[in-house]
């Protein structure tokens, strides 16, 4: 969903109570935000409930949508906070540290039109990503898989943009090192062209 499409949908929701436009937004964010919630609460049912609660809150307070500067950041922060509150409420842990959150990268390929990555290459990338620190892994996921800007990730995780840059540089360095040490010609083209997307 382009920023222009998102703004059109928001306007329809606010001005016309357009449920179809709301459903478009709900669907556009589902995979990414459900995945974020699942990576925190480790329960499919709880992650689904968290996403639905956040989106229901958006619908119930739709008149305030125009005052939100960046809906994407707002939704990510809402899902993150709701997920952390859920963990605390369920007494699974006493204190939640963002560094303890762990998840799997679902699919590294940026788009279907981009280069086809062999399964061995994807496996090597995921193995390298699995060796990153939890915070570095989360930053990498938000930037490279979810396509968020550094500023948005900094707002979501409440860290500096420099910190985001550090984590991305560190992740790319470790992934490149892991790939080059594997010494396998996984794909035609260069690794640099993939990580720059």
N, C-alpha and C positions, 0 to 999 in steps of 0.2 A: 504494500500500500504506500503510495507516494505521499509526501507531506501535503500536497495539494488535495489529494483524495481524502486524506484524513481530515483536513480542515472542512471540506465539503460535508463529510459525514457528521462531524461535530456540529456544524451549523444546522443541519437537518434535525439532529437530535434535540438541540436546544430550542430551535424555533418551531419545530413541527411535531415534537415527541415521536420522531420517526423510528419505529422499532426495526425496520429493515436496515437502516443506516447503523443502528446500534449492533445489530447482528453481524454486519460487515466488520466492525471494529472488534467485536468479540472473537470472531473467527481469525482475523488477521493476527491477533496477539496470542491466541491460545497456545500454540506449540511452545513458543519461547517462554512464556510466563508460567505455564503448567510445568515445563521442564525446570525452571528456576525453583519453583515451590517444591517439586519432587526431590531436587537435589538437597534441599534443606530438611524437609520433614521425613523423607524416606518412606512415604506412604502414598500410594496412588489415590486412594480415597480422600485422604486429607489434602493432597495437592489439588485435586479436583474441587474440593469444597472451598479451599482458599481462593482459587481463581474465580470461582463463581461468586463468592462473597465480595471480592474486590470489584468485580464487574457489576454486581447488583448495587453496590454502593455508588458506582459511577452512574448507573441508571437512576437511582433514587435521588441523586443530587445533580442531575444533568443540567440544571439551570446554572450551575457553577463551572461547567466545562470551559466556557470561554475565558474564564479567569486563570486557567491552568496554562502556564507558559509552554511546557513541553509534556504532552500527554504520555509519551513513551517513557520518559524518566519518571514521571509521576506513577505510572502503573508498575514499573520495576521496583521502585521504592516501596509502594504499597504492598506488593506481593512479598517482597523480602521481609518487611516489618510484620506483616500478618503471619508469615511462616515462622518467624522467630517467636512471636507471641504464642502461636499454636504450640510450639515445642515447650515453652515455659508452662503454658496452661496444662499441657498433658503431663507435666512433671517428668518428662523423659530425661532432661538434664536441668541442673540448677542455673547454669549460666551458659549462654550460647556465645561462641566465638566464631566470627566469620571465617577464620583460618581453619576451623575444623570441618567446614562444609566440603564435601567431596562429591564428584559427579563424573560421568563419562561423557566425552564429546560424542554427540550422536553422528554427525556427518561433517567432515572437514571440507568437502567440496563446496565452493562458494555458490555456484549455480549449476543448473543442468547443462547450460550451454558451454560452460568452461571445460577445460581438459578433463578427460576421463582418467581417474586415478585408479591404478590397479589395487586389488585388495591387499597385496603385500605392502604397498606404499602407505595405504591408509592404516594398516596395522602398525607399521613402523612409526607413523606420526602419533597414533594414539598411545603407543608404548612410551614415546618421548614425552607426550603431554602428561601421561600418568606419573611420570617422575618429577613433575613440577610441584612446587609448594601449593597448598590449597588456594591461597590468595592469588598467586600467579596464574593458576589454572582457571580460577573464576574470572579474572580480568581477561585472560585470553579468550575464554568462551564468550563473554559479553561483547568483546570487540570483533573477533574473527568469525564466530558462529552466528551471533545475533545481529551483527552489523552496527552496533552502537558506536557513537563517536567517543573519543577520549574524554571530552568534557562531560558527556552523559554518564559514562562509567564512573568518573570521579564523583559526580553528584550521587549516583546510586549507592556507591560503597563508602561515601563520605571520606574520600582520600584526595590527595592533590593530583592534578593532571600530570605533574612530573612523576609521581608514584605510578600512575597508569603507564606512562611511557617507559619507565624502568621495567615494569613487569612484562610488557610486550616485548621489549628489546631482549630481556633475559629469556623469555619463552622462545622467541625466534632463534636466538643464539643456541639454546640447548637442543631445539628441534633440528636445526641445520647441522649441528655437530653429530647428533644421533643418526641422521640420515646419511651424512657423508661417511661416518664410520661403518655403516652397513654396506657401503660400496656396491649397491645394486642399482642398475639402471631401471628404476621403477616406471618412469614415464618418459614420453617424448617431451622435450621442452625443459624449462629450468624450474627449479624449486623456488627461485626468487619470484617468478611470475605468479606462483600460487600464493605465496605469503604476502604479496603486495596487495592482494584484493581485499 
